[in-house]
Amino acid sequence: MTGGNMNSITLPARCDRAATEALWPELVAAMSDDPTAIDATGVEHVGQAMLQLLVSARRSGGGAVITASPQFKEVAALTGLTSELFE
């Protein structure tokens, strides 16, 4: 593990399908053997496509550490993905 080299991505307020498609190449490029930091603190809306992408990111490479807004956490809880995304 290399210290302090965590890649970081900030999600937009509206994480709909278009945002997911725009973010996908950036997320793939950021994935490495080290965890990728995903800042979702400004997220107000998150759709199914983004949730799927983030679950995939958590399972890939070094994984992902997601810091989420209350709205994002609520959607994760409603969809049963809290443990998949945050634990």
N, CA, C and O atoms as a printed pandas DataFrame, in Angstrom:
     atom_number atom_name residue_name chain_id  residue_number  x_coord  y_coord  z_coord
0              1         N          MET        A               1    0.837   -1.194    0.000
1              2        CA          MET        A               1    0.000    0.000    0.000
2              3         C          MET        A               1    0.877    1.250    0.000
3              4         O          MET        A               1    1.804    1.362    0.802
4              5         N          THR        A               2    0.592    2.163   -0.874
5              6        CA          THR        A               2    1.335    3.406   -0.884
6              7         C          THR        A               2    0.547    4.439   -0.108
7              8         O          THR        A               2   -0.657    4.587   -0.315
8              9         N          GLY        A               3    1.205    5.147    0.771
9             10        CA          GLY        A               3    0.511    6.089    1.634
10            11         C          GLY        A               3    0.152    7.370    0.909
11            12         O          GLY        A               3    0.970    7.922    0.174
12            13         N          GLY        A               4   -1.065    7.844    1.113
13            14        CA          GLY        A               4   -1.481    9.145    0.608
14            15         C          GLY        A               4   -1.722    9.231   -0.889
15            16         O          GLY        A               4   -1.897   10.330   -1.415
16            17         N          ASN        A               5   -1.736    8.114   -1.582
17            18        CA          ASN        A               5   -1.934    8.159   -3.029
18            19         C          ASN        A               5   -3.353    7.780   -3.433
19            20         O          ASN        A               5   -3.586    7.359   -4.566
20            21         N          MET        A               6   -4.286    7.925   -2.524
21            22        CA          MET        A               6   -5.656    7.527   -2.817
22            23         C          MET        A               6   -6.247    8.440   -3.883
23            24         O          MET        A               6   -6.271    9.660   -3.723
24            25         N          ASN        A               7   -6.721    7.846   -4.965
25            26        CA          ASN        A               7   -7.412    8.612   -5.991
26            27         C          ASN        A               7   -8.745    9.062   -5.426
27            28         O          ASN        A               7   -9.333    8.381   -4.585
28            29         N          SER        A               8   -9.216   10.199   -5.883
29            30        CA          SER        A               8  -10.453   10.725   -5.342
30            31         C          SER        A               8  -11.354   11.244   -6.458
31            32         O          SER        A               8  -10.896   11.874   -7.411
32            33         N          ILE        A               9  -12.640   10.964   -6.311
33            34        CA          ILE        A               9  -13.647   11.386   -7.286
34            35         C          ILE        A               9  -14.793   12.025   -6.509
35            36         O          ILE        A               9  -15.218   11.505   -5.478
36            37         N          THR        A              10  -15.287   13.150   -7.007
37            38        CA          THR        A              10  -16.432   13.813   -6.381
38            39         C          THR        A              10  -17.653   13.614   -7.272
39            40         O          THR        A              10  -17.620   13.912   -8.466
40            41         N          LEU        A              11  -18.727   13.109   -6.679
41            42        CA          LEU        A              11  -19.956   12.874   -7.440
42            43         C          LEU        A              11  -20.774   14.167   -7.530
43            44         O          LEU        A              11  -20.746   14.988   -6.614
44            45         N          PRO        A              12  -21.501   14.342   -8.637
45            46        CA          PRO        A              12  -22.358   15.528   -8.780
46            47         C          PRO        A              12  -23.605   15.411   -7.895
47            48         O          PRO        A              12  -23.911   14.339   -7.375
48            49         N          ALA        A              13  -24.313   16.529   -7.734
49            50        CA          ALA        A              13  -25.529   16.534   -6.908
50            51         C          ALA        A              13  -26.563   15.558   -7.454
51            52         O          ALA        A              13  -27.251   14.876   -6.694
52            53         N          ARG        A              14  -26.666   15.496   -8.796
53            54        CA          ARG        A              14  -27.649   14.618   -9.421
54            55         C          ARG        A              14  -26.932   13.461  -10.109
55            56         O          ARG        A              14  -26.328   13.629  -11.168
56            57         N          CYS        A              15  -27.008   12.295   -9.496
57            58        CA          CYS        A              15  -26.328   11.098  -10.023
58            59         C          CYS        A              15  -27.312   10.244  -10.816
59            60         O          CYS        A              15  -27.657    9.135  -10.409
60            61         N          ASP        A              16  -27.759   10.777  -11.956
61            62        CA          ASP        A              16  -28.686   10.047  -12.812
62            63         C          ASP        A              16  -27.896    9.228  -13.838
63            64         O          ASP        A              16  -26.671    9.135  -13.752
64            65         N          ARG        A              17  -28.586    8.647  -14.788
65            66        CA          ARG        A              17  -27.920    7.788  -15.780
66            67         C          ARG        A              17  -26.871    8.565  -16.585
67            68         O          ARG        A              17  -25.782    8.051  -16.843
68            69         N          ALA        A              18  -27.193    9.793  -16.979
69            70        CA          ALA        A              18  -26.249   10.598  -17.764
70            71         C          ALA        A              18  -24.973   10.867  -16.958
71            72         O          ALA        A              18  -23.867   10.779  -17.491
72            73         N          ALA        A              19  -25.133   11.192  -15.682
73            74        CA          ALA        A              19  -23.974   11.435  -14.819
74            75         C          ALA        A              19  -23.156   10.162  -14.653
75            76         O          ALA        A              19  -21.927   10.205  -14.618
76            77         N          THR        A              20  -23.841    9.035  -14.551
77            78        CA          THR        A              20  -23.158    7.750  -14.402
78            79         C          THR        A              20  -22.320    7.448  -15.635
79            80         O          THR        A              20  -21.169    7.027  -15.521
80            81         N          GLU        A              21  -22.899    7.663  -16.821
81            82        CA          GLU        A              21  -22.174    7.404  -18.067
82            83         C          GLU        A              21  -20.974    8.335  -18.207
83            84         O          GLU        A              21  -19.930    7.929  -18.718
84            85         N          ALA        A              22  -21.119    9.594  -17.751
85            86        CA          ALA        A              22  -20.016   10.553  -17.825
86            87         C          ALA        A              22  -18.903   10.183  -16.840
87            88         O          ALA        A              22  -17.721   10.374  -17.127
88            89         N          LEU        A              23  -19.291    9.656  -15.689
89            90        CA          LEU        A              23  -18.329    9.351  -14.622
90            91         C          LEU        A              23  -17.607    8.028  -14.831
91            92         O          LEU        A              23  -16.489    7.847  -14.348
92            93         N          TRP        A              24  -18.233    7.113  -15.543
93            94        CA          TRP        A              24  -17.693    5.763  -15.672
94            95         C          TRP        A              24  -16.224    5.719  -16.100
95            96         O          TRP        A              24  -15.428    5.054  -15.438
96            97         N          PRO        A              25  -15.823    6.423  -17.211
97            98        CA          PRO        A              25  -14.411    6.354  -17.623
98            99         C          PRO        A              25  -13.466    6.913  -16.557
99           100         O          PRO        A              25  -12.372    6.386  -16.356
100          101         N          GLU        A              26  -13.892    7.983  -15.873
101          102        CA          GLU        A              26  -13.069    8.594  -14.826
102          103         C          GLU        A              26  -12.882    7.612  -13.669
103          104         O          GLU        A              26  -11.789    7.495  -13.114
104          105         N          LEU        A              27  -13.941    6.921  -13.318
105          106        CA          LEU        A              27  -13.875    5.958  -12.218
106          107         C          LEU        A              27  -12.983    4.777  -12.587
107          108         O          LEU        A              27  -12.177    4.328  -11.772
108          109         N          VAL        A              28  -13.124    4.280  -13.799
109          110        CA          VAL        A              28  -12.283    3.168  -14.262
110          111         C          VAL        A              28  -10.810    3.591  -14.221
111          112         O          VAL        A              28   -9.951    2.818  -13.797
112          113         N          ALA        A              29  -10.523    4.821  -14.663
113          114        CA          ALA        A              29   -9.149    5.324  -14.681
114          115         C          ALA        A              29   -8.595    5.477  -13.261
115          116         O          ALA        A              29   -7.399    5.300  -13.031
116          117         N          ALA        A              30   -9.481    5.808  -12.310
117          118        CA          ALA        A              30   -9.036    6.033  -10.929
118          119         C          ALA        A              30   -8.792    4.729  -10.174
119          120         O          ALA        A              30   -8.033    4.709   -9.205
120          121         N          MET        A              31   -9.427    3.647  -10.606
121          122        CA          MET        A              31   -9.306    2.377   -9.898
122          123         C          MET        A              31   -7.875    1.860   -9.976
123          124         O          MET        A              31   -7.259    1.864  -11.042
124          125         N          SER        A              32   -7.356    1.416   -8.840
125          126        CA          SER        A              32   -6.002    0.856   -8.789
126          127         C          SER        A              32   -5.967   -0.171   -7.666
127          128         O          SER        A              32   -7.008   -0.637   -7.203
128          129         N          ASP        A              33   -4.755   -0.520   -7.231
129          130        CA          ASP        A              33   -4.633   -1.457   -6.116
130          131         C          ASP        A              33   -4.939   -0.773   -4.793
131          132         O          ASP        A              33   -5.163   -1.436   -3.780
132          133         N          ASP        A              34   -4.949    0.562   -4.804
133          134        CA          ASP        A              34   -5.284    1.320   -3.601
134          135         C          ASP        A              34   -6.762    1.700   -3.660
135          136         O          ASP        A              34   -7.329    1.807   -4.747
136          137         N          PRO        A              35   -7.384    1.904   -2.509
137          138        CA          PRO        A              35   -8.801    2.300   -2.518
138          139         C          PRO        A              35   -8.993    3.648   -3.202
139          140         O          PRO        A              35   -8.125    4.518   -3.137
140          141         N          THR        A              36  -10.130    3.810   -3.852
141          142        CA          THR        A              36  -10.496    5.085   -4.460
142          143         C          THR        A              36  -11.472    5.779   -3.521
143          144         O          THR        A              36  -12.450    5.177   -3.079
144          145         N          ALA        A              37  -11.205    7.056   -3.212
145          146        CA          ALA        A              37  -12.102    7.831   -2.351
146          147         C          ALA        A              37  -13.200    8.430   -3.215
147          148         O          ALA        A              37  -12.922    9.107   -4.205
148          149         N          ILE        A              38  -14.443    8.179   -2.839
149          150        CA          ILE        A              38  -15.577    8.740   -3.581
150          151         C          ILE        A              38  -16.339    9.678   -2.659
151          152         O          ILE        A              38  -16.911    9.263   -1.651
152          153         N          ASP        A              39  -16.333   10.962   -3.032
153          154        CA          ASP        A              39  -16.997   11.989   -2.238
154          155         C          ASP        A              39  -18.424   12.155   -2.751
155          156         O          ASP        A              39  -18.653   12.732   -3.815
156          157         N          ALA        A              40  -19.371   11.643   -1.982
157          158        CA          ALA        A              40  -20.782   11.743   -2.352
158          159         C          ALA        A              40  -21.523   12.640   -1.360
159          160         O          ALA        A              40  -22.736   12.516   -1.192
160          161         N          THR        A              41  -20.785   13.548   -0.700
161          162        CA          THR        A              41  -21.394   14.392    0.329
162          163         C          THR        A              41  -22.333   15.443   -0.242
163          164         O          THR        A              41  -23.167   15.991    0.479
164          165         N          GLY        A              42  -22.200   15.732   -1.559
165          166        CA          GLY        A              42  -23.073   16.724   -2.173
166          167         C          GLY        A              42  -24.214   16.116   -2.969
167          168         O          GLY        A              42  -24.953   16.833   -3.642
168          169         N          VAL        A              43  -24.363   14.790   -2.896
169          170        CA          VAL        A              43  -25.377   14.098   -3.699
170          171         C          VAL        A              43  -26.772   14.336   -3.136
171          172         O          VAL        A              43  -27.022   14.132   -1.948
172          173         N          GLU        A              44  -27.680   14.775   -4.015
173          174        CA          GLU        A              44  -29.079   14.991   -3.627
174          175         C          GLU        A              44  -29.997   13.952   -4.252
175          176         O          GLU        A              44  -31.067   13.657   -3.719
176          177         N          HIS        A              45  -29.573   13.396   -5.388
177          178        CA          HIS        A              45  -30.371   12.369   -6.081
178          179         C          HIS        A              45  -29.411   11.317   -6.596
179          180         O          HIS        A              45  -28.401   11.639   -7.223
180          181         N          VAL        A              46  -29.727   10.056   -6.332
181          182        CA          VAL        A              46  -28.882    8.981   -6.854
182          183         C          VAL        A              46  -29.764    7.905   -7.466
183          184         O          VAL        A              46  -30.690    7.404   -6.827
184          185         N          GLY        A              47  -29.463    7.555   -8.717
185          186        CA          GLY        A              47  -30.262    6.574   -9.438
186          187         C          GLY        A              47  -29.650    5.183   -9.402
187          188         O          GLY        A              47  -28.541    4.978   -8.910
188          189         N          GLN        A              48  -30.403    4.242   -9.937
189          190        CA          GLN        A              48  -30.001    2.830   -9.943
190          191         C          GLN        A              48  -28.670    2.604  -10.659
191          192         O          GLN        A              48  -27.836    1.826  -10.195
192          193         N          ALA        A              49  -28.473    3.283  -11.787
193          194        CA          ALA        A              49  -27.239    3.081  -12.564
194          195         C          ALA        A              49  -26.009    3.470  -11.741
195          196         O          ALA        A              49  -25.002    2.762  -11.755
196          197         N          MET        A              50  -26.091    4.598  -11.023
197          198        CA          MET        A              50  -24.962    5.031  -10.197
198          199         C          MET        A              50  -24.734    4.054   -9.050
199          200         O          MET        A              50  -23.589    3.735   -8.728
200          201         N          LEU        A              51  -25.804    3.579   -8.433
201          202        CA          LEU        A              51  -25.656    2.600   -7.351
202          203         C          LEU        A              51  -24.936    1.357   -7.850
203          204         O          LEU        A              51  -24.047    0.838   -7.174
204          205         N          GLN        A              52  -25.313    0.879   -9.024
205          206        CA          GLN        A              52  -24.667   -0.312   -9.594
206          207         C          GLN        A              52  -23.194   -0.059   -9.869
207          208         O          GLN        A              52  -22.348   -0.913   -9.604
208          209         N          LEU        A              53  -22.887    1.133  -10.408
209          210        CA          LEU        A              53  -21.502    1.483  -10.702
210          211         C          LEU        A              53  -20.674    1.513   -9.416
211          212         O          LEU        A              53  -19.544    1.027   -9.391
212          213         N          LEU        A              54  -21.234    2.081   -8.356
213          214        CA          LEU        A              54  -20.490    2.200   -7.101
214          215         C          LEU        A              54  -20.306    0.849   -6.418
215          216         O          LEU        A              54  -19.255    0.595   -5.829
216          217         N          VAL        A              55  -21.306   -0.015   -6.488
217          218        CA          VAL        A              55  -21.152   -1.370   -5.939
218          219         C          VAL        A              55  -20.027   -2.084   -6.692
219          220         O          VAL        A              55  -19.201   -2.765   -6.084
220          221         N          SER        A              56  -20.003   -1.926   -8.000
221          222        CA          SER        A              56  -18.948   -2.517   -8.819
222          223         C          SER        A              56  -17.580   -1.951   -8.435
223          224         O          SER        A              56  -16.603   -2.693   -8.332
224          225         N          ALA        A              57  -17.516   -0.645   -8.226
225          226        CA          ALA        A              57  -16.253   -0.003   -7.840
226          227         C          ALA        A              57  -15.755   -0.539   -6.496
227          228         O          ALA        A              57  -14.556   -0.733   -6.301
228          229         N          ARG        A              58  -16.684   -0.774   -5.581
229          230        CA          ARG        A              58  -16.308   -1.295   -4.263
230          231         C          ARG        A              58  -15.691   -2.691   -4.379
231          232         O          ARG        A              58  -14.861   -3.073   -3.555
232          233         N          ARG        A              59  -16.091   -3.441   -5.388
233          234        CA          ARG        A              59  -15.626   -4.825   -5.553
234          235         C          ARG        A              59  -14.379   -4.919   -6.429
235          236         O          ARG        A              59  -13.792   -5.994   -6.551
236          237         N          SER        A              60  -13.965   -3.803   -7.043
237          238        CA          SER        A              60  -12.863   -3.820   -8.013
238          239         C          SER        A              60  -11.563   -3.322   -7.401
239          240         O          SER        A              60  -11.574   -2.494   -6.490
240          241         N          GLY        A              61  -10.448   -3.827   -7.902
241          242        CA          GLY        A              61   -9.134   -3.329   -7.511
242          243         C          GLY        A              61   -8.984   -3.195   -6.017
243          244         O          GLY        A              61   -9.220   -4.145   -5.271
244          245         N          GLY        A              62   -8.592   -2.019   -5.581
245          246        CA          GLY        A              62   -8.417   -1.754   -4.154
246          247         C          GLY        A              62   -9.711   -1.357   -3.480
247          248         O          GLY        A              62   -9.731   -1.072   -2.282
248          249         N          GLY        A              63  -10.798   -1.337   -4.247
249          250        CA          GLY        A              63  -12.095   -0.980   -3.689
250          251         C          GLY        A              63  -12.313    0.520   -3.683
251          252         O          GLY        A              63  -11.557    1.272   -4.298
252          253         N          ALA        A              64  -13.346    0.946   -2.987
253          254        CA          ALA        A              64  -13.684    2.363   -2.913
254          255         C          ALA        A              64  -14.196    2.683   -1.524
255          256         O          ALA        A              64  -14.878    1.874   -0.895
256          257         N          VAL        A              65  -13.861    3.867   -1.056
257          258        CA          VAL        A              65  -14.348    4.368    0.222
258          259         C          VAL        A              65  -15.291    5.516   -0.098
259          260         O          VAL        A              65  -14.871    6.533   -0.650
260          261         N          ILE        A              66  -16.567    5.358    0.248
261          262        CA          ILE        A              66  -17.579    6.347   -0.117
262          263         C          ILE        A              66  -17.977    7.173    1.107
263          264         O          ILE        A              66  -18.378    6.629    2.136
264          265         N          THR        A              67  -17.858    8.491    0.976
265          266        CA          THR        A              67  -18.332    9.422    1.995
266          267         C          THR        A              67  -19.626   10.003    1.450
267          268         O          THR        A              67  -19.617   10.680    0.422
268          269         N          ALA        A              68  -20.747    9.744    2.134
269          270        CA          ALA        A              68  -22.046   10.032    1.532
270          271         C          ALA        A              68  -22.861   11.095    2.260
271          272         O          ALA        A              68  -22.720   11.308    3.464
272          273         N          SER        A              69  -23.721   11.753    1.482
273          274        CA          SER        A              69  -24.691   12.705    2.025
274          275         C          SER        A              69  -25.815   11.921    2.704
275          276         O          SER        A              69  -25.976   10.726    2.457
276          277         N          PRO        A              70  -26.594   12.593    3.562
277          278        CA          PRO        A              70  -27.749   11.919    4.174
278          279         C          PRO        A              70  -28.721   11.367    3.122
279          280         O          PRO        A              70  -29.277   10.284    3.308
280          281         N          GLN        A              71  -28.931   12.100    2.018
281          282        CA          GLN        A              71  -29.834   11.634    0.966
282          283         C          GLN        A              71  -29.311   10.344    0.339
283          284         O          GLN        A              71  -30.070    9.409    0.087
284          285         N          PHE        A              72  -28.006   10.312    0.093
285          286        CA          PHE        A              72  -27.391    9.129   -0.510
286          287         C          PHE        A              72  -27.537    7.941    0.438
287          288         O          PHE        A              72  -27.879    6.839    0.008
288          289         N          LYS        A              73  -27.277    8.163    1.727
289          290        CA          LYS        A              73  -27.382    7.073    2.708
290          291         C          LYS        A              73  -28.809    6.550    2.792
291          292         O          LYS        A              73  -29.035    5.353    2.970
292          293         N          GLU        A              74  -29.770    7.464    2.661
293          294        CA          GLU        A              74  -31.179    7.076    2.711
294          295         C          GLU        A              74  -31.530    6.166    1.531
295          296         O          GLU        A              74  -32.208    5.154    1.708
296          297         N          VAL        A              75  -31.073    6.522    0.338
297          298        CA          VAL        A              75  -31.328    5.696   -0.852
298          299         C          VAL        A              75  -30.649    4.334   -0.690
299          300         O          VAL        A              75  -31.229    3.303   -1.030
300          301         N          ALA        A              76  -29.422    4.336   -0.172
301          302        CA          ALA        A              76  -28.707    3.071    0.046
302          303         C          ALA        A              76  -29.500    2.176    0.997
303          304         O          ALA        A              76  -29.613    0.970    0.774
304          305         N          ALA        A              77  -30.046    2.770    2.054
305          306        CA          ALA        A              77  -30.830    1.999    3.023
306          307         C          ALA        A              77  -32.116    1.469    2.378
307          308         O          ALA        A              77  -32.487    0.313    2.583
308          309         N          LEU        A              78  -32.793    2.321    1.599
309          310        CA          LEU        A              78  -34.043    1.922    0.950
310          311         C          LEU        A              78  -33.832    0.796   -0.050
311          312         O          LEU        A              78  -34.713   -0.041   -0.243
312          313         N          THR        A              79  -32.656    0.774   -0.691
313          314        CA          THR        A              79  -32.381   -0.246   -1.703
314          315         C          THR        A              79  -31.642   -1.447   -1.118
315          316         O          THR        A              79  -31.309   -2.387   -1.840
316          317         N          GLY        A              80  -31.383   -1.414    0.199
317          318        CA          GLY        A              80  -30.716   -2.542    0.841
318          319         C          GLY        A              80  -29.232   -2.640    0.518
319          320         O          GLY        A              80  -28.644   -3.718    0.609
320          321         N          LEU        A              81  -28.623   -1.514    0.140
321          322        CA          LEU        A              81  -27.218   -1.540   -0.274
322          323         C          LEU        A              81  -26.260   -0.906    0.739
323          324         O          LEU        A              81  -25.091   -0.681    0.424
324          325         N          THR        A              82  -26.743   -0.619    1.945
325          326        CA          THR        A              82  -25.880    0.028    2.928
326          327         C          THR        A              82  -24.594   -0.742    3.162
327          328         O          THR        A              82  -23.511   -0.158    3.114
328          329         N          SER        A              83  -24.689   -2.045    3.414
329          330        CA          SER        A              83  -23.471   -2.823    3.688
330          331         C          SER        A              83  -22.590   -2.934    2.451
331          332         O          SER        A              83  -21.365   -2.894    2.558
332          333         N          GLU        A              84  -23.215   -3.075    1.256
333          334        CA          GLU        A              84  -22.454   -3.166    0.007
334          335         C          GLU        A              84  -21.636   -1.892   -0.256
335          336         O          GLU        A              84  -20.525   -1.950   -0.783
336          337         N          LEU        A              85  -22.210   -0.744    0.124
337          338        CA          LEU        A              85  -21.585    0.528   -0.212
338          339         C          LEU        A              85  -20.688    1.097    0.886
339          340         O          LEU        A              85  -19.717    1.793    0.588
340          341         N          PHE        A              86  -21.001    0.812    2.149
341          342        CA          PHE        A              86  -20.307    1.524    3.215
342          343         C          PHE        A              86  -19.543    0.667    4.224
343          344         O          PHE        A              86  -18.756    1.198    5.007
344          345         N          GLU        A              87  -19.762   -0.650    4.216
345          346        CA          GLU        A              87  -19.111   -1.452    5.265
346          347         C          GLU        A              87  -17.922   -2.234    4.751
347          348         O          GLU        A              87  -17.278   -2.951    5.516
